[in-house]
Amino acid sequence: MRNMGPPAWPSRLSALLLPLLCLVTFSGASFAATIEVTVLDDSGPVSAGDALGAVFVEHSFAFKDPPGEIATDANGKLTFSGLGAETYFVRVKHVGVQPVVVKFKHHIVVGSGETVKATISFRSGGDLKVQVRSQVGSVPTGDIDVHLYDQITGTLVGQRRCDGLGEALFDNVAPGIYFAEVHHWSMRSDGGFYTFDIVVQPHSSQTRRVEIPLCSSLVFTVSDSFGRVPSGSTTVYLSHQAAPFSEVVASRQCDASGRVDFGEVVAGNYKAKVVYTRGLVHLERFYFALQAAADGSANLPILLDEVARLECVVKDAAGTPVVGDGVRLDLIDDASYEVIDEGESP
């Protein structure tokens, strides 16, 4: 019997498995992650060797391999490669200044094969956060602007709009003495609330709080003498008591229920111009000494008596009121002959 030799299937299996094994071997390297940290100072990226950095696993203080610290390259970068999917923080020491300054970058989340870029700044300025609150500690609603001034020269350094937490961040402010001016949307342009003597130190971070007195809700209710909402368009223009009517804080239109809601406003005295329009009818009424008390709400009535109820009685020749019979009355503007309203006899 002829010797057929070993079966051929092992060699064929090897030929099939070898590319797969190579794929696993070489693709394993692609799962390593990298963190690139750019280190900045006042002149931009630091010079080579001016900063030393090390990376840690967030929940551990053990150095990653290789141990020790690495120095910034010519582009001011620290590159930590060969990392696994993990959450890290980086410690950087700026050895190019004396005394040496240390900063951290926390919560750097790295996925498999990712390159995550971060920045650590050693600029000489400090960070200032201005926190705006009402007198009861709540976050004011509406637009709030914070202006930062140099207290010595009175120069405007910058301005920020508060975020949803009522905070405005001024980052990398040069060391010095400042004051902050806070403007709520309902304030006059020439008024504000202030906090003075803000001393900014190099590499510092601080929060200053400014409280402003607010009326929690300012609402106008528009009606006629019978308590009804006048049909047509009613707009209320709000101004400060001491300001001219042309200096409008805000305007709102009356809704279907007769409410005109201005929401939160700075406590104080206001006045309002009410404009009613229907067809060619145009009425303007002025209201003064409308007080919005701090930590309270104001619901102020506005009566438009001039658009109150108009009744006509239709009688026959004997003086008896006509009931029914399809009698219709049209109220017509005398100047334009436009039909303002239609009514029917009961």
HELIX and SHEET records of a PDB file:
HELIX    1   1 TRP A    9  SER A   27  1                                  19    
HELIX    2   2 GLY A   28  PHE A   31  5                                   4    
HELIX    3   3 ASP A  305  VAL A  307  5                                   3    
SHEET    1   A 3 GLY A  44  PRO A  45  0                                        
SHEET    2   A 3 ALA A  33  ASP A  41 -1                                        
SHEET    3   A 3 LYS A  77  LEU A  83 -1                                        
SHEET    1   B 3 GLY A  44  PRO A  45  0                                        
SHEET    2   B 3 ALA A  33  ASP A  41 -1                                        
SHEET    3   B 3 THR A 115  SER A 121  1                                        
SHEET    1   C 4 ILE A  70  ALA A  71  0                                        
SHEET    2   C 4 ALA A  51  VAL A  57 -1                                        
SHEET    3   C 4 GLU A  86  HIS A  94 -1                                        
SHEET    4   C 4 VAL A 101  VAL A 110 -1                                        
SHEET    1   D 3 GLU A 167  VAL A 173  0                                        
SHEET    2   D 3 GLY A 126  SER A 134 -1                                        
SHEET    3   D 3 SER A 205  ILE A 212  1                                        
SHEET    1   E 4 LEU A 156  ARG A 161  0                                        
SHEET    2   E 4 ILE A 144  ASP A 150 -1                                        
SHEET    3   E 4 GLY A 176  HIS A 184 -1                                        
SHEET    4   E 4 PHE A 193  VAL A 200 -1                                        
SHEET    1   F 3 ARG A 259  VAL A 266  0                                        
SHEET    2   F 3 LEU A 214  SER A 223 -1                                        
SHEET    3   F 3 SER A 297  LEU A 303  1                                        
SHEET    1   G 4 ALA A 250  GLN A 253  0                                        
SHEET    2   G 4 SER A 233  HIS A 240 -1                                        
SHEET    3   G 4 GLY A 268  ARG A 278 -1                                        
SHEET    4   G 4 VAL A 281  ALA A 292 -1                                        
SHEET    1   H 2 ARG A 328  ILE A 332  0                                        
SHEET    2   H 2 VAL A 339  GLU A 344 -1                                        
END                                                                             
